[in-house]
Amino acid sequence: MTGAVEVVDRVVTDRGELVLRRCAEHLEIISNGVFLMDTRAGSSERLLVRESLKLVPAGARILIGGLGVGFSLAEAAASQVPAEIVVVEIERALIDWHRDTLAPFSAHALDDARVRVVNDDIVRWLGTTDEVFDAICLDVDNGPDWTVFQHNAALYDDHGLTLLRERLTDDGVLAAWSASASPAYAARLAAVIGPVTTHRVEVPRGEPDVVYLARRDDR
């Protein structure tokens, strides 16, 4: 990282310190000193949604787990396929940032009538809602093998996948973003949800980002 770093906002949440900072023309989100995400790329986050939307009917209901810097939401809102887009995000500050500083990166989608933002923990919310979706797109933490908050690991184990399956329509699609390949997670997806396809997206440094898509099948 080069260039001066400017702190745009800093808040303390139940999970610790969350910082939005600017480096040149880019914005970064830092949680308790750990880098989470930035606005430099977004190809894999967009692919997460784009590939899911190819597999669902017009008028679909889409759930996005994790607002991030908004790439996934922007991709969903740019499509005419979904009739409703529900975003579950635990951090109120992050939602507020998308009403001003981060709004260009989510394409001002919080103003889209199809978009509903739920300020809640996604694991807790999935266990309490009876809503079902044609596609669920997960971009929580850094994927199944590197969760910044240990609680989120419950989203990726067998119990979490079973919960997600129950929130999918027949033939619904579960898509999950990962910072690296996770063969064990892919195997769990296939066993609990259904057939899996894998998309790898090269990044400037390190391992490729990976998007897993699983189609719910009858069993």
C-alpha positions as CSV (number, residue, x, y, z in Angstrom):
1,M,0.0,0.0,0.0
2,T,1.4,3.4,-1.0
3,G,0.2,6.9,-0.4
4,A,-1.1,8.7,2.6
5,V,-3.9,7.0,4.6
6,E,-6.8,9.1,5.8
7,V,-9.3,7.8,8.4
8,V,-12.8,8.6,7.1
9,D,-14.7,7.2,10.1
10,R,-14.0,5.0,13.1
11,V,-16.6,3.3,15.2
12,V,-16.7,0.9,18.1
13,T,-19.2,-1.9,17.7
14,D,-20.1,-5.0,19.8
15,R,-17.4,-6.7,17.7
16,G,-14.7,-4.1,18.3
17,E,-13.3,-1.3,16.2
18,L,-14.4,-0.8,12.6
19,V,-12.5,1.7,10.5
20,L,-13.3,3.2,7.1
21,R,-10.1,4.7,5.6
22,R,-9.0,6.3,2.3
23,C,-5.8,5.5,0.5
24,A,-5.5,7.7,-2.7
25,E,-8.8,7.0,-4.6
26,H,-9.5,3.8,-2.8
27,L,-11.5,3.0,0.4
28,E,-10.6,0.3,2.8
29,I,-12.5,-1.4,5.7
30,I,-10.4,-2.5,8.7
31,S,-11.8,-4.6,11.6
32,N,-9.8,-4.6,14.9
33,G,-6.7,-3.8,12.8
34,V,-7.4,-6.7,10.3
35,F,-7.9,-5.7,6.7
36,L,-11.3,-6.9,5.5
37,M,-11.8,-5.4,2.0
38,D,-11.3,-2.5,-0.3
39,T,-12.7,-0.9,-3.4
40,R,-9.7,-1.8,-5.7
41,A,-11.2,-4.7,-7.6
42,G,-14.5,-6.5,-7.1
43,S,-14.5,-8.9,-10.0
44,S,-15.1,-12.0,-7.9
45,E,-17.8,-10.3,-5.8
46,R,-19.6,-9.3,-8.9
47,L,-19.2,-12.8,-10.4
48,L,-20.7,-14.3,-7.2
49,V,-24.0,-12.6,-8.0
50,R,-23.8,-12.6,-11.8
51,E,-23.4,-16.4,-12.0
52,S,-26.2,-16.9,-9.5
53,L,-28.6,-14.8,-11.5
54,K,-27.9,-16.9,-14.6
55,L,-29.5,-19.8,-12.8
56,V,-32.7,-18.2,-11.4
57,P,-36.0,-17.1,-13.0
58,A,-37.1,-13.6,-13.7
59,G,-38.7,-12.1,-10.6
60,A,-36.4,-14.0,-8.3
61,R,-35.8,-13.2,-4.7
62,I,-32.1,-12.8,-3.9
63,L,-30.4,-12.8,-0.5
64,I,-26.9,-11.2,-0.1
65,G,-25.1,-12.1,3.0
66,G,-22.7,-9.2,3.8
67,L,-22.8,-5.7,2.3
68,G,-19.0,-5.2,2.1
69,V,-18.0,-2.3,-0.1
70,G,-21.1,-2.9,-2.2
71,F,-19.9,-4.8,-5.4
72,S,-22.3,-7.7,-4.9
73,L,-25.2,-5.4,-4.3
74,A,-24.4,-3.2,-7.2
75,E,-24.3,-6.3,-9.5
76,A,-27.6,-7.5,-8.3
77,A,-29.3,-4.1,-8.6
78,A,-27.9,-3.6,-12.2
79,S,-29.9,-6.7,-13.2
80,Q,-33.6,-6.8,-14.1
81,V,-33.8,-10.4,-13.0
82,P,-34.4,-10.0,-9.2
83,A,-37.7,-8.6,-8.0
84,E,-36.4,-8.4,-4.5
85,I,-32.9,-8.1,-3.1
86,V,-32.5,-8.6,0.6
87,V,-29.1,-7.7,2.2
88,V,-28.2,-8.9,5.7
89,E,-25.4,-6.9,7.3
90,I,-24.5,-6.9,11.0
91,E,-22.7,-3.6,11.1
92,R,-25.0,-0.5,11.3
93,A,-22.0,1.7,10.6
94,L,-21.3,-0.1,7.3
95,I,-24.9,0.4,6.2
96,D,-24.7,4.1,7.0
97,W,-21.5,4.4,5.0
98,H,-23.3,3.1,2.0
99,R,-25.7,6.0,2.3
100,D,-22.8,8.5,1.7
101,T,-19.1,7.6,1.3
102,L,-19.5,4.1,-0.1
103,A,-22.7,4.8,-2.0
104,P,-20.9,5.1,-5.4
105,F,-19.5,1.5,-5.0
106,S,-22.9,0.0,-4.3
107,A,-24.3,2.1,-7.2
108,H,-26.6,3.9,-4.7
109,A,-28.6,0.7,-4.6
110,L,-29.9,1.4,-1.1
111,D,-32.3,3.7,-2.9
112,D,-33.5,0.9,-5.2
113,A,-37.1,0.0,-4.3
114,R,-36.3,-3.7,-4.7
115,V,-33.6,-3.5,-2.0
116,R,-34.3,-4.3,1.7
117,V,-31.4,-4.1,4.2
118,V,-31.6,-6.1,7.4
119,N,-29.3,-5.0,10.2
120,D,-28.7,-8.3,11.9
121,D,-26.3,-11.2,12.3
122,I,-26.9,-13.5,9.3
123,V,-26.5,-16.7,11.3
124,R,-29.1,-15.6,13.8
125,W,-31.4,-14.1,11.2
126,L,-31.4,-17.3,9.1
127,G,-32.4,-19.2,12.1
128,T,-35.4,-17.0,12.8
129,T,-36.8,-16.1,9.4
130,D,-39.2,-18.2,7.3
131,E,-38.3,-16.4,4.1
132,V,-37.0,-18.4,1.1
133,F,-34.9,-17.3,-1.8
134,D,-34.1,-18.3,-5.3
135,A,-30.4,-17.4,-4.7
136,I,-28.4,-16.8,-1.6
137,C,-25.0,-15.1,-2.2
138,L,-22.6,-15.3,0.8
139,D,-19.7,-12.8,1.1
140,V,-19.1,-13.1,4.8
141,D,-15.6,-12.5,6.2
142,N,-13.0,-14.1,3.9
143,G,-14.8,-17.4,3.3
144,P,-15.1,-20.8,5.0
145,D,-11.4,-21.2,6.0
146,W,-10.7,-17.7,7.3
147,T,-13.4,-16.0,9.4
148,V,-12.5,-12.8,11.1
149,F,-15.2,-13.5,13.7
150,Q,-15.3,-17.1,14.8
151,H,-19.1,-17.1,15.2
152,N,-19.3,-16.9,11.4
153,A,-17.8,-20.3,11.0
154,A,-21.2,-21.7,11.9
155,L,-22.4,-20.4,8.5
156,Y,-20.1,-22.8,6.7
157,D,-20.4,-26.1,8.6
158,D,-22.9,-28.8,8.1
159,H,-25.5,-27.2,10.4
160,G,-25.1,-23.9,8.7
161,L,-25.4,-25.4,5.2
162,T,-28.5,-27.2,6.3
163,L,-30.0,-24.0,7.5
164,L,-29.2,-22.3,4.2
165,R,-30.7,-25.2,2.3
166,E,-34.0,-24.7,4.2
167,R,-34.0,-21.0,3.0
168,L,-33.6,-22.0,-0.7
169,T,-36.5,-22.6,-3.0
170,D,-36.6,-25.9,-5.0
171,D,-33.7,-25.7,-7.4
172,G,-32.4,-22.6,-5.6
173,V,-28.7,-21.6,-5.8
174,L,-26.3,-21.1,-3.0
175,A,-23.2,-19.1,-3.9
176,A,-20.2,-18.6,-1.6
177,W,-17.2,-16.3,-1.9
178,S,-13.8,-17.5,-0.6
179,A,-10.4,-15.9,-0.5
180,S,-8.8,-19.2,-1.5
181,A,-9.8,-22.7,-2.6
182,S,-11.5,-24.9,0.0
183,P,-11.9,-28.5,-1.2
184,A,-13.4,-29.5,2.1
185,Y,-16.1,-26.8,1.9
186,A,-16.8,-27.7,-1.7
187,A,-17.4,-31.3,-0.6
188,R,-19.7,-30.2,2.2
189,L,-21.7,-28.1,-0.3
190,A,-22.1,-31.0,-2.6
191,A,-23.2,-33.3,0.2
192,V,-25.7,-30.9,1.8
193,I,-26.9,-28.7,-1.0
194,G,-26.3,-30.3,-4.4
195,P,-24.0,-30.2,-7.5
196,V,-21.2,-27.7,-7.2
197,T,-19.4,-25.6,-9.8
198,T,-16.3,-23.6,-9.1
199,H,-15.1,-20.3,-10.5
200,R,-11.6,-19.0,-9.9
201,V,-10.8,-15.3,-10.3
202,E,-7.1,-14.3,-10.6
203,V,-6.0,-11.5,-8.3
204,P,-2.8,-9.4,-8.5
205,R,-1.2,-11.1,-5.6
206,G,-1.7,-14.4,-3.8
207,E,-4.1,-17.2,-4.5
208,P,-7.1,-16.7,-6.8
209,D,-10.5,-15.8,-5.2
210,V,-12.9,-18.6,-5.5
211,V,-16.7,-18.6,-6.0
212,Y,-18.6,-21.8,-5.3
213,L,-22.1,-22.3,-6.6
214,A,-24.3,-25.2,-5.5
215,R,-27.8,-26.0,-6.9
216,R,-30.3,-27.4,-4.5
217,D,-31.4,-30.9,-5.6
218,D,-34.1,-33.1,-4.2
219,R,-32.9,-35.7,-1.8
